[in-house]
Amino acid sequence: MNDSEPTGITLLWGSQLYGNPCRECDFSWEISAANAVSLVQKLPESYAARLAGATGKETCPDLDWSVSAYVSHVSDNLRIWSERLAGSRLSGESQVAGYDQDLLGVARHYGAINLQAALWSLNWAVAEWSDSIGLALVAGTELHHSDRGRQSTEDVARNNAHDASHHLWDIGRIITANT
């Protein structure tokens, strides 16, 4: 696995948007790609532990989604990035567009997804993501995102690790607000 330092794009984009470390979840954008991959691979256990005893319907007034909705979003995000990396690696086409996470949540009815189903989906998404990112790292796959610009596979690993870590932090806030 290439464990290069974060590129200027990742540090600039992530740090400007969230701070370094992230102002809320304390994620460091200087994490190595290997550690970012490891963090994502541990998500099923981390999420299951945080959600022990939860119903999935828990909400918090200052957040838009329920616990199950956040788990579903993380799963979808990992699948989307897996697909993007595979598409670029297999076809050589590196252009990728952004997506609207809120519209996807509405289309998939995130609020109605059962927590156990969402956690099952997270397991599957992490396994597929791990395969896709591993192959993309070896191939040196690079994406050109319509909003974020050039992203190496290492950048994608860091971005995805932050998204998942941040939402685990959000879930913690929701669980705390409901106890």
N, C-alpha and C positions, 0 to 999 in steps of 0.2 A: 504494500500500500504506500503510495506517495504521501508523505507526511509534511508537505511543504508548509511554509508559513502562510497565514491568510493573505490573500491578495489585497491590494489597495481597494478594490471594488467592494469586497465583503466588509472589510473594516469600515470603509467610508459609508456604505449603504446602511449596514446594521447599526453602527455607532451613531450616525446622524439621526436615525429613526428612533432608536431605543436607548442610546447611551452605551458606554463601554466601561464597566459592565452594565447590562440592562438595568435601567432605573428601577424596574419592578421585580423581575425574577432573578437578578444578579448573574445572568449568563454572561460569560466572558467571550467576546468575539475573537479572542486570541487562542481559543481552544484548538488543539491539533485536529486534523481531519480524522486521525485514528481514534482519538477520544470522542469526537462527535459521532462517529459511526458506532462506537461502543455505547455511548449514551442512548442512541436511538434503539439499538438492539436490546437494551434493558427496559425499554418503555413498558412492555406488557406487565412485567413484574412491578415496576414503579407505579403504574396506574392502578393495578389491582390492589396493591397495598394501600394506596391513598384512598381508594374507593370502597374498602372493606366496610360493610354495613350500610352503604349508600343505596338509594333506590334509583338514582339517575335523574329523577325529576327535580332535585334540589336546584334552586336558583338563588341569585343574589341581586338586590335592586340595582347595583351599579354595573352589572354585566348583562349582556344581551341573551346569552344562551344558558341552557341547563347543563348539568354535569354530562348527561348522555350526549348532548349536542357537541360539547367540546371534544369528547372522545371521538365522536363520529367525524368531526372536522379534522382532527389530527390524522385519523386513518385515511380520509380522502386526500388530504394534502400529501401524505407519503405515497399513496398510489399515483397521484398526478405526477409527482416528481420522478417516481420510478418509470412511468410511461415516457416522460420527456427525455430522461437519460437514455432509455432503451431506444427510443425513436432516433435520437441523434447518433447514438453509437451504431445502430444497424443501418441507417440510411445516409448518414453524413450530413443531414439537414439539421442545422443547429438553432434555427429560429424558433422561439417559443413565445406564446402570448401569455399574458396574465389571465387570471380568472377571478370572478367575484365570489368570494367565500360566502357572503350572505345570500346571494341568489342560489348558490349550490345548496346551502342549508335549507332554504325554502323549498327548492325542488325535491330534495331528499326527505323533507319533513323531519329534520333533526330532532325536534322536540318529541316526536312520537317513537323514536328508536329506543328499544329496550336496552338497558345498561349492559346486560349480559351479552346481547347481540353486538353492541358497540365494542365491548372488550374482545369478543371473538374476532371481530373485524380488525381491530388493532393488531392482534397477533398475526393475522394473515398479511396485513399491510406491511408490518415490520419485516416479516420473512421475505416478501417480494421486494421490498425496498433494499434489504441487505444484499440480495442477489444482484439487483440492478446496479446498485452503487458500487459493489465490488467489481463487477465487470467494467463499469464506466471508469473507475479509478485506474484499472490496468490499461484500458484503452486510451486514457488521457482525454476523455470526452469533455467537450466545452459547449456550453449553451450560450445563446445570445437572447436574453430576455427582453421583451418589448419595453418594460419599465426599468429593470435593474441593470441592463447592459450585459457585458460579458461576465459569465460565471463558469469557473472551473468546476469539476465534480467535487473538489474539496470545498469550494464555496457553497455548493448545494448541500453538502453534508452539514456544514456549520449552520446554514439557514434553517434546514429542517430540524436540526437538534435544538436550535433556539425556539422555533415555533412550538415544538412538543414540550420543551421545558417550561416555556412561558405559560402554556395552557395547563400544564400540571400545577403550576403556581396559581393560575386562575381557579382551578378546581379546588385547591386547598382553601382559597378564600371563600368559595361557595360552601364547602363543608363546614368551615369555621362559623360562617354566618348562620348555618342551620343547626348548630349544636347549642 
